[in-house]
Amino acid sequence: MVLKDSLIQLLKEKPISSITVKELCELADVNRSTFYAHYYNQFDLLDKIEEETIEDMKGYMNKFKYEKKEDVPHIMENLLGYFSSNRDVCQTLLNETETTFQSKATVVAHQFFLKNWTYMNDQEEDLTEYLSTYVINGAIHVVKAWLANGMDKSPGEMAKILNHFINKGLER
């Protein structure tokens, strides 16, 4: 855990390609032999953090069943609650340009969208694909801005905002 926390701390300062195992171990106060017993390099550690976070997100999202359009704000509030309670890791992974986290999160969200938003089944298949791409990518960028703004709104407030953007766009 201390290695993961140390990597997240270093990623706030510089990209993964500029981080060495030596400085990571010094910050974590761990021997390099201990590091190498668990990870190949700093990229492997980052990949493990990303995968762990994605699995946590999946578990968090799969706790709930969503079947109606009215359930969407609840979906978002739960997911935003996850991001809020894991702000440091999520914000860092979403802002780091050399990670694959945003792409992985997009895939998970897309799968969840298609599986759980059953009320959309009356849409044409290609339109559903475009709609999910639009909604998910827009939502990810709104979440990134929300995290960068210090989570100035509650997860519930942000869920309402996102739901409004999705359903009404720029309408008031």
Protein Blocks (a to p, Z undefined) as FASTA:
>chain_A
ZZmmmmmmmmmmpcfklpcfklmmmmnopafklmmmmpmblmlmmmmmmmmmmmmmmmmm
mmpccfbfklmmmmmmmmmmmmmmmmmmmmmmmmpmkbcklmmmmmmmmmmmmmmmmmlm
mpcfklmmmmmmmmmmmmmmmmmmmmmnopaacfklmmmmmmmmmmnomaZZ
